[in-house]
Amino acid sequence: MPETRTQWQLFQSVKAVYPRQHNVAQAWVAWQELRPQPDVALVARMLETLKWQTREPSWTKDGGQFVPLFRTWIRDRRWEDEPFEPQSAMALRSPGPKTRTQRVEERNQETLRRFLARERGEEP
């Protein structure tokens, strides 16, 4: 049997882990305006997102000064955000195999390079 919880209980479960507890009444109003109404699965997604968001440098710097208000987080559907991956972490990733477009572009660049070298009298 699926778990049934009231909207207030669902709201409270998210509010309990949200780092900025200002204007809870306004956050509750924003919650009630969400469509479709949050269910247990959506709240689980919200809690998963908050796990990484609460560790983001933008949320932790200056004592959490830049953590969005809870009502703003709800209204802007911030649980749908994707984690930011810094450039250094992306550089560590393997680029994987090249796409057909990348291979064609490389061949075109090489052809252009050889053509320009011939035009300048620099035979390759």
C-alpha positions in Angstrom: 0.0 0.0 0.0 1.5 3.4 -1.0 2.5 5.7 1.8 0.1 8.6 2.2 1.2 11.8 3.8 -0.4 15.1 4.0 1.0 18.1 2.1 2.0 19.6 5.4 4.0 16.5 6.4 5.7 16.4 3.0 6.5 20.1 3.3 7.9 19.6 6.8 10.2 16.7 5.7 11.8 19.0 3.1 11.8 22.1 5.5 13.6 20.0 8.1 16.8 19.7 5.9 16.6 23.1 4.2 19.4 25.3 5.5 17.6 28.6 5.5 14.5 28.7 7.7 13.3 32.3 7.0 9.7 33.1 6.0 8.4 29.6 6.4 4.8 30.8 6.0 5.6 32.1 2.5 7.4 28.9 1.6 4.2 27.0 2.7 2.1 29.2 0.3 4.6 28.5 -2.5 4.4 24.8 -1.7 0.6 24.8 -1.9 0.8 26.5 -5.4 2.9 23.8 -6.9 1.3 21.8 -9.7 1.1 18.9 -9.6 1.0 18.7 -5.8 4.1 17.1 -4.5 4.0 13.4 -3.6 6.4 11.1 -1.8 8.4 10.5 -4.9 8.9 14.2 -5.6 9.9 14.9 -2.0 12.5 12.1 -2.3 13.9 13.9 -5.4 13.9 17.2 -3.5 15.8 15.6 -0.6 18.3 14.0 -3.0 18.9 17.4 -4.7 19.4 19.1 -1.4 22.1 16.6 -0.5 24.4 18.1 -3.2 23.1 21.6 -3.2 23.9 22.1 0.5 27.5 21.2 -0.2 27.8 23.7 -3.2 30.4 26.4 -2.6 27.8 29.0 -3.5 25.6 27.8 -0.6 28.4 27.3 1.9 30.4 30.5 1.4 30.0 33.4 3.8 28.0 31.3 6.3 25.3 30.4 3.8 24.5 34.0 2.9 23.7 33.1 -0.7 21.4 30.2 0.0 18.1 31.0 -1.7 15.1 31.6 0.5 13.1 28.4 1.0 10.0 29.9 -0.8 12.3 30.9 -3.7 13.7 27.4 -3.9 10.2 26.0 -4.1 8.8 28.6 -6.5 11.7 28.3 -8.9 11.6 24.5 -8.7 15.3 24.4 -7.8 15.2 20.7 -7.1 15.3 20.4 -10.9 18.8 22.0 -11.0 21.7 19.9 -12.2 24.9 19.8 -10.2 27.6 22.2 -11.5 30.7 20.4 -12.7 33.8 22.6 -12.5 36.1 22.7 -15.6 38.9 20.8 -13.7 36.6 17.8 -13.0 35.4 17.9 -16.6 39.0 17.9 -17.8 39.7 14.6 -15.9 36.9 12.9 -17.9 37.9 10.8 -20.8 36.5 12.4 -24.0 35.4 9.1 -25.3 35.3 8.2 -29.0 35.0 11.1 -31.5 31.7 11.6 -33.2 31.4 11.5 -37.0 31.0 15.3 -37.0 34.3 15.7 -35.0 36.1 13.4 -37.4 34.8 15.3 -40.5 35.7 18.6 -38.9 39.3 17.4 -38.2 39.7 16.2 -41.9 38.3 19.5 -43.1 40.8 21.5 -40.9 43.7 19.3 -42.2 42.6 19.8 -45.8 42.5 23.6 -45.2 45.9 23.6 -43.5 47.5 21.8 -46.5 45.7 24.0 -49.0 47.0 27.2 -47.3 50.5 25.7 -47.0 50.5 25.1 -50.8 49.2 28.6 -51.5 52.1 30.0 -49.5 54.5 27.8 -51.3 55.2 25.6 -48.2 54.7 22.1 -49.6 53.9 19.7 -46.8 
